[in-house]
């Protein structure tokens, strides 16, 4: 077995350096945290899933089969399939993750996807137990209470937001879960969820979730239901910033929101925000963290690279809170010509009175924008990555 950080010190499977140029001593791991097998409604053998994802170049992967209504069978018969996982399938998922996990080489997590047609779907990772909507219906509150009763049992995230018409009871905030609810999927399969339902007058899920008070990081996932886990192009995935490639390191990255959403393989994205105002922190803060900033000037730095895209022109947008859509606070053009050149940087005024979160979006202007995009959004091109938010705090 390799030492926990040795694999991360080498370029990734697509030739891109994993080394952070903003925060020395941290490395990039590529992850996919949402996958299915025939234990629920997937097409593939769960015994092959982790091996497929490791062979595809991923460093971290999770199996999260649907938990729907298998409890109706009360373990009296084999239930996995369209009904979702039962106790037997849950134990098998844990066993497969344990067998595939090799700290320093590949991290495998077990999980389940709580799947409710009206409220939406949520992943829970690394928990001892599972539940399904038959145990926790008919309200969202019963599922919240199940999570709260389990104390530190597992981390959770919002999946493909907006596919359930009630949107997690309008993203109603639960202070007791503030630390354990860690993510919001913005890329799922081939879709970008930033503008979900906005063409019909609805709120952007990103805007709605963050404005409700949740401090979540932003994920990309394949939500794979086929049998070629990790291999398809163009589907979502995540980049995690780690000290070491271990299960503990991965869970710490999730708790710390130290990750970004991507829809291309081999992308490195890191970002730092520094308050330049009197009374501000004056220190670089990484995505997913709070920044002491009383208002006024701040510097945003973005480290972006992909070996296959040398010479490519991309756009960075700074997203801030809005009423229905995020506000486009600034746009910066970047060129990936020289991986050793200075990182992209801009200065802008930020005030927590306008909302406490800041997200960086990366787009390719040579590719068509989301068909739901209008105005300035339509001119930015196709989204390829999102950083997790920064949160502005007016006082240290």
N, C-alpha and C positions, 0 to 999 in steps of 0.2 A: 504493500500500500504506500502511495506517495505521502510525503509530509503534507499537512493540511493546505499550505499555500503554494506548493511547487507547481501544480497545474496552472494556477492563475498567473504565475510569473511568465508564462509562455503566451504567444499570440493565440487568439481563439481559432476555431475551426475554419474561419473564413479569412485568416491572415491579419486581422486587426489587433493592434496592441490593446491589452486589457488594463494598462496602467493609467490611473487617474493623473492628469496633469494639474489638477486643482488641489487635490488632497493626497499627497504622497503617502504610500503605505497601504492604499486601498486598491482592490482589483475588481474587475468586472466579471460577473458570472451570468451566463444566459440561462433563462428559466422559462418553463411553461407549466403553470400551476392549475390548469383546468383541462382534464381529459376524461374520456368515457370509454367503456368497454362493454362487452355483452353482459356484464353484471347488471347493467341497466339497459339503456337503449342504444349502446354502441354496437359496432359490427365486429370488433376484434377480440381476440383471446387476451384476457388480462395478464396472462403469464408472459406475453410477448411485449407488453407496452413499455415497460421501463427500458428494456434492452433496445427497442426501436428508437426511443428518444435519446439514449446515450449515444447510439451509433450515428444519429443525425447531428451530433455536435453540441447538444444541450448539456449543461453542467448540473442543472437542477430540474426536477420534474415531480409532478403530483398526479395521482389518480383520484378523481372526485366524481364517482358515479352518482347518478340521481338517487335521492331519497324522496320518494313520492308517497306511496300508500301501501308498502309491503307489510306494514304492521297489521293490516286487516287479516293477514294469514296467521298472525300470532305464532310464527315459527312452526306451524303445523304441517307445512309443506314447503317445497322449494319455491321461493318467490322471485328471485332476481329476473330481470327482463324489463318489460314495459312497466311493471309495477315499481321498479326501483330496487335498491338493495334491502336485504334482510340481515338478520344477525350473522348468518353463515357467510354471506358475501362481505359483510363488514370485517369479519375476522380474516377473511382471505385477503382483502385489500391491505390490512395492516401487515400481514405476513409477507406479502409481495414487496411492500416498501422496505421492510426490515431486511429482506434477502438482497434487494438491489442496492441498498445504501452502502457506500464505501467512502467514508470521510477522506478527503484529499483527492478523490477522483470523480465521484458522482454522488449527489445528494438526492435521495428519494423520500417523498413525503406521502402520507396517506391523508385522505380527506373524504368529504361527501358534499353533494350539492342539494341543499334543502330546496325543494322545487314546488312552488305554489303558483297556480295558473293566474291568480289575480294579483297577489302581492309582489311576485317576482321570485327570482332564484338567488340563493346565497351560498357561497362556499364556506366550509369550515375545515381548517387544516389542523392536523396533529392533535386531535381530540381523542380521549379514551373511548367515548361513546358517540352514538349518533341518534338522531331523531328524524321524524318525517312529518309532513303536514297533518296526517291523521292523528298523530300524538299531540301536535301543537296548533291545530286549527281550532276555531275558525278565524282567529284574529292574529295579527302580527305580534301582539303583545305576548301571546303564549310562547312563541318562539324566542322572543327576547328574554323572557323569564327563564326559559330552559338554558339559554346561554349564561345568564347571570347566575343561576343556581350552581352551574358547574365551575364557578370561580375562575381559575386560570386554565381551564380545560379547552385549549384550542384558540386559534385566531380565525377571524371571519372577514368576509368581504362581500360587497354588492356585485352581482353578476349582470352582464348585458342589461344595463338599467333602462327601463322603459318598455320591456317586453311584457311585463305585468302591468295592467292598466292602473293599478293602485300605487305603483312605484314605492313599495316598502312603506306603505302608509305615509306617502309624501315625504319619505326620508325622515320621519319623525325621530328627533334626537334622543338618545338614551345615555345620560352621563355615565351610568355604571358600565357601559361598554366602550367608552371613549378610547381606552388603551388597546382593546382587543379587536375592535373593528378597524381593519387596517387598509382596506383597498376598495377601489371602484374601477371596474373594467371600462376602459375607453376603446380599446380594440378587442373585438371578439369575432373569431373567424375572420371574415374579410371586411367587416363593417366597422366604421368609425362612429361611435355613439355620441360625439360632441353635439351633433345637431339632431339627434333623435326626436321626432315629433315636432320640431320647431317649425316645419313647413305647414303644420296644422294648428299653429297657435300655442303649442306647448312649450314648456321650459326646457332648456338644455339640461340634461341630467347632471353634467358637471356643475353648472351654476346652481341648480337646485340642491344638490347634495352638500356642496361646500357652504352655501349660504345658510343651510339648516344647522350648521355647527360641526358637522363631522370633519375630523382631520384625517382624511384618508390619503394614501398614496394612489398613484394611477398605474393600472396594470394593462398589459396586452396578453391575450391568451388565444390558443387555437380553438378551444372548446371542441376538441377532436372527437368525432363519432365514427370515423373510419378505422382502418387497420394499419395506417401508415404514419403513426404518431411521430411528430417532429419533422417530417420530411416535406410536407406541402409548402409552397412559396406563398408569400403575401399575407399569411395569417398572423394574428397577433402573437406577441411574446413579450417577455420582460427582461430587463437588465437589472441585476442586483449588485450593489457595491459591498464587498466583503473584505474582511481581514484574512479569513481562512475559509476553505471550501469544506465546511462541516454542517451538519444539521443545526447545531447551535448557532453557527454563524449565519445561516440562512434565516432562521426564525428571528434572530436579532435584527437582520436587515428588514424583514417584514414589519416587526414591531416599530422600528425606527423610521419607516416609510422611506428607506434608502434605496429607491428603485424607480425605474422609468418604464413607460409603455412604448413599444415599437411594433412596426408591422413589416420590418425587413430583417434579414439575418446579418449578423456581424456588425451591428451598429454599436458604437460607443457614444454615450451621452452622459455628461456630468455638468452640473451647474452650481454656481455659488452666488450668493447675494451678500453684499457688504453695505452696511449703513454708513454713509458719509456725513450724516448730520451730527451736530453737537449733541452729546448725550446718547448717541447710538452705540452699537456694539463695537464698530470699527474692525470687526473680525469677519472672515469669510464664514458663512453658514451654508450648509449643504441642503439640497432639496429634501423636503420632508421634515425640516426643522423650523423652529421659531427664531425670529430675528428681532432683537431689541432695536426698535427704530421709532423715534418720536415723530417722524414725518420729515419730508424734504428729500435731498438728493441721496441716491443709492446707486451702487455699481452692480451690474449683473454680468457675470462671466459664464460662457458656455464652451465646454470642451466637447467637440463633435468630430467623429471620424468614422470612416468605413473604407477599408482597403479597396474595395471594388468601385468606389465613387470618387477617386482622386480627380480633381479638376471640376467637380460638379458644383453648380450653384444652388444653394438652398436658402430658405427664408426662415427666420426665427420671429415668432410673435410672442409678445408679452400679454397674457390674458389676466384680466382683473374682474372683480365681481360686477354683474349687471342685473337688470330687472328680469329679463327673459333669457338673453344670451350673455355670455361673458363680454366684457368690454375689451376691445383691442387697444391696449395702451401704447404699444410701440411695435415697430417692425424693423428688423435688421437683416441685410443680405450678407451671406457668408459664402466663402469659397473653400472647398476642401482640398486645394491644390497642394499645400505643404503641411504634412502632419507634425513637423517640428516648428512651424511658425507660431506666432502668438495666438492665444485663444481669442475667440470672439468676445467682445465686451461693449457695453453701452452704459451710459449713465442716464437716469431718469428720476423724476420726482415721484415718490410713493407716500401715500398718507393712509394710515389705518382707518381714518374716518370714512374713506371711500370703500372700505371692505378690507378684511384682514388677510386675503390670500393672493398669491402670485403664482402663475403657472407659465412655463415656457412650452410653446408648441413649435414643432419643426415641420415645414412643408416643402414640397418639391413643386416649384412654379411651372415646370415643364410638363407636369401631369395634370389631368383635369380635376377640378375641385369636386367636392361632394355635390351631387345634384340638388340637394336641399339648400346649398349655400347661396346667399344673395349679397349684393353690395360688396363691401371690402372683403368679406369672407370668400366670395367667389373669385377674387383676384389673387388669393394666396396660393392656390394650387392644392395638391393632394396632401393630406396630413400623413406624416410617416412616424412621428414620435411626440410624446408628451413627457415632460418631467413631472415628478410629484410636486405638490405645491410647497411654497414657502409660506409661513404665517407671520404676519407683522404684529409685533407687540409694542405698544407705545412706550412702555416702561420696562427696564431690565427686570 
